[in-house]
Amino acid sequence: MNAPPHKFTIGRDAHCDVPLADDSVSARHAELSVSAPGTLLLTDCKSTNGTFLIGADGLARKIRQELVSPLDRARFGAVTLEIRDLLEAFGRRFPDRVAPFLPGVDAVQPWVRGRQLIRCVCGSVKSADAPCPECGR
Protein backbone atom coordinates (compact mmCIF):
# COMPACT_ATOMS: atom_id res chain seq x y z
CA MET A 1 0.00 0.00 0.00
CA ASN A 2 1.41 3.39 -0.99
CA ALA A 3 1.74 6.17 1.56
CA PRO A 4 -0.31 9.29 0.87
CA PRO A 5 1.62 12.15 -0.73
CA HIS A 6 2.94 15.02 1.34
CA LYS A 7 2.02 18.41 -0.11
CA PHE A 8 4.35 21.33 0.44
CA THR A 9 3.23 24.88 -0.31
CA ILE A 10 5.24 27.51 -2.17
CA GLY A 11 4.18 31.15 -2.11
CA ARG A 12 4.52 34.69 -0.80
CA ASP A 13 2.54 33.97 2.39
CA ALA A 14 4.81 33.55 5.43
CA HIS A 15 2.86 30.42 6.38
CA CYS A 16 3.89 28.57 3.20
CA ASP A 17 6.42 25.76 3.58
CA VAL A 18 8.75 27.71 1.25
CA PRO A 19 7.92 31.43 1.47
CA LEU A 20 9.17 33.50 -1.47
CA ALA A 21 9.35 37.22 -0.72
CA ASP A 22 8.66 38.52 -4.22
CA ASP A 23 5.65 40.54 -5.41
CA SER A 24 5.36 38.42 -8.58
CA VAL A 25 4.64 35.34 -6.44
CA SER A 26 1.05 34.71 -5.32
CA ALA A 27 0.30 34.19 -1.62
CA ARG A 28 -0.24 30.46 -2.24
CA HIS A 29 1.40 30.03 -5.62
CA ALA A 30 2.05 26.29 -6.03
CA GLU A 31 2.28 22.92 -4.31
CA LEU A 32 4.87 20.19 -4.63
CA SER A 33 3.54 16.73 -3.77
CA VAL A 34 6.12 14.13 -2.78
CA SER A 35 4.97 10.50 -2.82
CA ALA A 36 6.59 7.07 -2.78
CA PRO A 37 8.83 6.11 -4.48
CA GLY A 38 10.03 9.66 -5.05
CA THR A 39 7.30 10.84 -7.43
CA LEU A 40 7.18 14.64 -7.55
CA LEU A 41 4.08 16.47 -8.78
CA LEU A 42 4.18 20.27 -9.16
CA THR A 43 0.77 21.98 -9.21
CA ASP A 44 -0.04 25.64 -9.87
CA CYS A 45 -2.61 26.93 -7.35
CA LYS A 46 -4.33 29.34 -9.78
CA SER A 47 -1.52 31.85 -9.29
CA THR A 48 -1.69 35.29 -10.88
CA ASN A 49 1.63 35.12 -12.75
CA GLY A 50 1.75 31.38 -13.39
CA THR A 51 4.04 28.44 -12.73
CA PHE A 52 6.47 27.47 -15.49
CA LEU A 53 8.92 24.65 -16.18
CA ILE A 54 12.18 25.74 -17.77
CA GLY A 55 13.34 23.35 -20.49
CA ALA A 56 16.92 22.42 -21.37
CA ASP A 57 16.65 24.98 -24.18
CA GLY A 58 15.94 27.71 -21.61
CA LEU A 59 12.35 28.20 -22.76
CA ALA A 60 9.62 28.45 -20.11
CA ARG A 61 6.44 26.39 -20.51
CA LYS A 62 3.39 27.30 -18.41
CA ILE A 63 1.99 24.37 -16.43
CA ARG A 64 -1.08 23.58 -14.35
CA GLN A 65 0.14 20.23 -13.03
CA GLU A 66 3.24 18.33 -14.08
CA LEU A 67 5.46 15.45 -12.96
CA VAL A 68 8.92 16.87 -12.25
CA SER A 69 12.37 15.61 -11.29
CA PRO A 70 14.86 17.10 -8.82
CA LEU A 71 16.92 18.32 -11.81
CA ASP A 72 14.08 20.39 -13.30
CA ARG A 73 13.89 24.17 -12.92
CA ALA A 74 10.60 25.90 -12.20
CA ARG A 75 9.58 29.56 -12.27
CA PHE A 76 7.05 30.97 -9.81
CA GLY A 77 6.17 34.44 -11.06
CA ALA A 78 9.64 35.95 -11.61
CA VAL A 79 11.46 33.58 -9.20
CA THR A 80 13.29 30.59 -10.75
CA LEU A 81 14.33 27.66 -8.54
CA GLU A 82 15.56 24.12 -9.07
CA ILE A 83 13.23 21.44 -7.74
CA ARG A 84 16.11 19.95 -5.74
CA ASP A 85 16.51 23.31 -3.94
CA LEU A 86 12.83 23.13 -2.96
CA LEU A 87 13.32 19.56 -1.72
CA GLU A 88 16.35 20.66 0.28
CA ALA A 89 14.33 23.50 1.84
CA PHE A 90 11.50 21.10 2.71
CA GLY A 91 14.04 18.62 4.09
CA ARG A 92 15.49 21.23 6.42
CA ARG A 93 12.06 21.99 7.88
CA PHE A 94 10.52 18.50 7.66
CA PRO A 95 13.34 15.91 7.47
CA ASP A 96 11.12 13.07 8.65
CA ARG A 97 8.51 13.82 5.97
CA VAL A 98 10.83 14.25 2.97
CA ALA A 99 13.69 11.75 3.45
CA PRO A 100 11.54 8.56 3.43
CA PHE A 101 10.11 9.52 0.04
CA LEU A 102 13.43 10.18 -1.68
CA PRO A 103 15.41 6.93 -2.00
CA GLY A 104 19.07 7.25 -1.10
CA VAL A 105 18.68 10.71 0.42
CA ASP A 106 19.30 11.04 4.14
CA ALA A 107 17.76 13.75 6.25
CA VAL A 108 19.35 17.04 5.22
CA GLN A 109 21.87 18.45 7.65
CA PRO A 110 21.10 21.84 9.21
CA TRP A 111 22.50 24.98 7.61
CA VAL A 112 26.15 25.66 8.31
CA ARG A 113 26.87 29.32 8.75
CA GLY A 114 29.96 30.55 6.91
CA ARG A 115 32.29 33.30 7.93
CA GLN A 116 31.13 36.90 7.63
CA LEU A 117 32.66 38.82 4.74
CA ILE A 118 33.00 42.61 4.64
CA ARG A 119 34.49 45.16 2.25
CA CYS A 120 37.79 46.65 3.43
CA VAL A 121 38.51 50.38 3.10
CA CYS A 122 40.86 49.51 0.20
CA GLY A 123 37.92 47.96 -1.68
CA SER A 124 38.94 44.32 -1.27
CA VAL A 125 36.61 41.73 0.29
CA LYS A 126 37.91 40.18 3.51
CA SER A 127 36.82 38.03 6.42
CA ALA A 128 35.40 40.19 9.23
CA ASP A 129 37.75 38.66 11.80
CA ALA A 130 40.98 38.68 9.75
CA PRO A 131 43.33 41.25 8.23
CA CYS A 132 42.83 42.22 4.61
CA PRO A 133 44.95 40.10 2.23
CA GLU A 134 45.53 43.16 0.00
CA CYS A 135 46.39 46.01 2.41
CA GLY A 136 46.85 44.22 5.74
CA ARG A 137 44.26 46.32 7.65
Helices and strands as residue ranges (DSSP letters): E 6-11, E 18-19, E 30-35, E 39-44, E 51-54, E 60-63, E 65-68, E 73-76, E 79-82, H 83-93, H 95-98, G 99-101, E 117-119, E 125-127
